[in-house]
Amino acid sequence: MPLLYTCVACKSVVLADYADVVGNFESATVQILDRTDPSKFSRHTYSLKKYNYHVLTKDGFTFLVIADQDFPKRISFGFLEKVEEIFSAGDLVLRASTAKPYELRRDFSPVLERYLNKYNNPAEVDSMAHLHQEVDDVKDVMNQNIERIIQRGKNLDTLHRETEELGFNARQFKRSGVELHRKMWWKNVKVMVVLSVTLILIITIVTLVILWQNNKL
């Protein structure tokens, strides 16, 4: 399986863990925890033998998952972020600082198991991750274009052409979003709303710049 073992630790004390396969992951985990500073937020990956050890630290806790080296890092860190979100939102975080090793296994290991199994089937998870990435890419491109327009004072013909290109890209992206929406609409509706608002805002800004340039001429 791509994701093999995961745990939550406070400093060097493992509070809860779950292994999807049999293996001596505990000894390697101890080595990772010894070289990790959980007092500050960080995300990093260690490669040992044929595995990647992905680590997320935040607020004194360490969240670790061991994965095959060819498993996508974004899915691994998506898993860790989800586990951290659930753990930090619950009452276990209050017990964690004084808990003994593996004391929270009964309470939190089932959560680790459930989400490890979910993220071990990344097709569904990766679809959303890909959509989020597309949204970010479109935003970056549009922001860069607007900055160039404002800074360089391009003429109206160029502004019209770039507006049409932005509209075409928006339609292409919307068409792809509709196809994905048919399969998992209940998961990405929030993303589509954010994207629509962003597109409207960007096109509005570009239109205002065009009007400003026209009045200036």
Secondary structure in CASP SS format (residue, H / E / C, confidence):
PFRMAT SS
TARGET T0000
AUTHOR 0000-0000-0000
METHOD secondary structure of the structure
MODEL  1
M C 1.00
P C 1.00
L E 1.00
L E 1.00
Y E 1.00
T E 1.00
C E 1.00
V E 1.00
A E 1.00
C E 1.00
K C 1.00
S C 1.00
V E 1.00
V E 1.00
L E 1.00
A E 1.00
D E 1.00
Y E 1.00
A E 1.00
D C 1.00
V C 1.00
V C 1.00
G C 1.00
N C 1.00
F H 1.00
E H 1.00
S H 1.00
A H 1.00
T H 1.00
V H 1.00
Q H 1.00
I H 1.00
L H 1.00
D H 1.00
R C 1.00
T C 1.00
D C 1.00
P C 1.00
S C 1.00
K C 1.00
F C 1.00
S E 1.00
R E 1.00
H E 1.00
T E 1.00
Y E 1.00
S E 1.00
L E 1.00
K C 1.00
K C 1.00
Y E 1.00
N E 1.00
Y E 1.00
H E 1.00
V E 1.00
L E 1.00
T E 1.00
K E 1.00
D C 1.00
G C 1.00
F E 1.00
T E 1.00
F E 1.00
L E 1.00
V E 1.00
I E 1.00
A E 1.00
D E 1.00
Q C 1.00
D C 1.00
F C 1.00
P C 1.00
K H 1.00
R H 1.00
I H 1.00
S H 1.00
F H 1.00
G H 1.00
F H 1.00
L H 1.00
E H 1.00
K H 1.00
V H 1.00
E H 1.00
E H 1.00
I H 1.00
F H 1.00
S H 1.00
A H 1.00
G C 1.00
D C 1.00
L H 1.00
V H 1.00
L H 1.00
R H 1.00
A H 1.00
S C 1.00
T C 1.00
A C 1.00
K C 1.00
P C 1.00
Y C 1.00
E C 1.00
L C 1.00
R H 1.00
R H 1.00
D H 1.00
F H 1.00
S H 1.00
P H 1.00
V H 1.00
L H 1.00
E H 1.00
R H 1.00
Y H 1.00
L H 1.00
N H 1.00
K H 1.00
Y H 1.00
N C 1.00
N C 1.00
P H 1.00
A H 1.00
E H 1.00
V H 1.00
D H 1.00
S H 1.00
M H 1.00
A H 1.00
H H 1.00
L H 1.00
H H 1.00
Q H 1.00
E H 1.00
V H 1.00
D H 1.00
D H 1.00
V H 1.00
K H 1.00
D H 1.00
V H 1.00
M H 1.00
N H 1.00
Q H 1.00
N H 1.00
I H 1.00
E H 1.00
R H 1.00
I H 1.00
I H 1.00
Q H 1.00
R H 1.00
G C 1.00
K C 1.00
N C 1.00
L H 1.00
D H 1.00
T H 1.00
L H 1.00
H H 1.00
R H 1.00
E H 1.00
T H 1.00
E H 1.00
E H 1.00
L H 1.00
G H 1.00
F H 1.00
N H 1.00
A H 1.00
R H 1.00
Q H 1.00
F H 1.00
K H 1.00
R H 1.00
S H 1.00
G H 1.00
V H 1.00
E H 1.00
L H 1.00
H H 1.00
R H 1.00
K H 1.00
M H 1.00
W H 1.00
W H 1.00
K H 1.00
N H 1.00
V H 1.00
K H 1.00
V H 1.00
M H 1.00
V H 1.00
V H 1.00
L H 1.00
S H 1.00
V H 1.00
T H 1.00
L H 1.00
I H 1.00
L H 1.00
I H 1.00
I H 1.00
T H 1.00
I H 1.00
V H 1.00
T H 1.00
L H 1.00
V H 1.00
I H 1.00
L H 1.00
W H 1.00
Q H 1.00
N H 1.00
N H 1.00
K H 1.00
L C 1.00
END
